[in-house]
């Protein structure tokens, strides 16, 4: 393979590399494959370019436009994935290892593209409920969230050169922020290859993605208060960056995801011979050998009931012995190499520290069973199991991480001790318990949750579809307390909000309606003309209202509704049973009130309204008795645009209507939001 120097992409162009100051090697055979040079980056200009060029365009786009952009990019990269697999093998990764990195990363783009449906077709987001700040309701408060006017600086680890980038940029792009990505140099050549394709695609606005390969020393010196910095890697490096004066002085949000001493616990009742015992062995083996143990979520501590200690040791030894190690291009191989010989040196050094308090019961540094590979030339290690028989006394197990295919087995006497042992890692990204006992699962989860970012409860039922201990999911938070960095990323909408500024807004309901484009209760309600059901999606205006005819509720209404619905609850049907209740006399069904409201506000003729899409936030605020007269204020609350699925699809949007049912005194008796699908005008 011809050696070339990998490049950075900044300020709209690929940067000519400086003199080569680092050579990168094939993890399989040790041959030189790339060089990296310092291009002498002007980081102040690079960051400002992202803020003013990419950021300006992204902030003007709506969540839906950004989501569709992610979808297009995901499809584009999916078509080119085989190229990434070829290059990924140079990092020592097997096909399965590469699948996690490549298609897991692209999957994140798909996931966050779909998440656009949980946001409005606006460039901002209205968060939560209106807060009533005055007695008469003329002064209210709300919260809006807008994109930060900075750039997201992502400093990533070597173990997932694609997933590490895509799982972060998917979130900041959906939020409307540009990114500068700094991959770890050891495997940056794979990140660079994908970024070249992203740039060539033209899908992202210019300035929205920049790439720094090689040294990024000094980049933090130029971050500003509107920027966000994320870091994935060692806890030591992360703490150093987090203490940077610029981070502190500018109050720059800093998210840290550090490698942690994750644990897997075998439940007390998961005895040898049970499905859960077998699942436990399979899960530990997988998490030790996938990516050669180079995962921030890998299982570093195996915690088992002391009565099963020998059984687990024997079973894990057999499982590790069946793991073929060698050249990942060979179909027989199930575990490849570490990312480089320097990484192997680091892992072996940590192993020596662990061996001072724990004995090696399987594996070790070298073996003669490599397939199609040379130990001296490549960066191979073998699955290694240590035993710490006194984990409450010998604590290096809970303090030292060997970032490779190495794990430590330890016993516990009862569930409280198991929980304590997991906590001795001082915070982790993930912990798991393998059990089919619901009480044990509940007690463990509630006892251990304070020290872990995620807990997997694995049993025979969930195993059929479980993604496993080591797989963070796009819609769940990824991060953890303490040693794990105290950060949080992904997590669906939660992750997007890390790149948005939440701002409280105060004013009259009408003013806040104008600002948010969502009707605020108490705002002006111009009478709709024509009826709202006669108007197309584009014509409907927030706040426009239909004031319906009125209806006086009768005993016959209550009886008839009970007959139709089958709801014969005593408060509706038995006036003699009301003593000690809040009701003065028999009361109308709440759902009758809403049903009658629909009869009052619906215009029955065929028109732009296609169907009722759902009901939200229904509540009954005042009893309705026979003889009371009700009417409805039917108001356009919010409009949610929908994209056509194909050319034959009907152009339409979702309209949220506020249904405010009131009595003869003008007091509200019921409130609900209905969702209707409304046709757009013919294009």
Buried (B, 14 or more C-beta within 10 A) or exposed (E): EEEEBBBBBBBEEBBEBBEBEBEBBBBBBBEEBBBBBBBEBBBBEBBBBBBBBBBBBBBEBBBBBBBBBBBBBBBBBBEBBEBBBEBBBBBBBBBBBBBBBBBBBBBBBBBBBBBBBEBBBBBBBBBEEBEBEEEEBEBBBBBBBBBBBBBBBBBBBBBBBBBBBBBBBBBBBBBBBBBBBBBBBBBBBBBBBBBBBBBEEEBBBBBBBBBBBBBBEEBBEBBBEBBBBBBBBBBEBBEEBBEBEBBEEBEBBBBBBBBBBBBBBBBBBBBBEBBBBBBBBBBBBBBBBBBBBBBBBBBBBBBBBEEBBEBBBBBBBEBBEEBBBBBBBBEEBBBBBBBBBEBBEBBBEBBEEBBEBBEBBBBBBEEEEBBEBEBEBBBBBBBBBBBBBEBBEBEBBBEBBBBBBBBBBBBBEEBEBBBBBBBBBBBBBBBBBBBBBEEBBEBBBEBBBEBBBBBBBBBEEEBEEBEBBBBBBBBBBBBBBBBBBBBBBBBBBBBBBBBBBEEEBEBBBBBBBBBBBBBBBBBEBEEBEEBBBBBBBBBBEBBBBBBBEEBEBEBEBBBEBBEEEEBEEEBBBEBEEBEEEEBEEBBBBBBBBBBBBBEBBBEEEEBBBEEEBEEEEBEBEBBBBBEBEBBBBBBBBBBBBBBEEEEEEEBBBBBBBBBBBBBEEEEBBBBBBBBBBBBBEEE
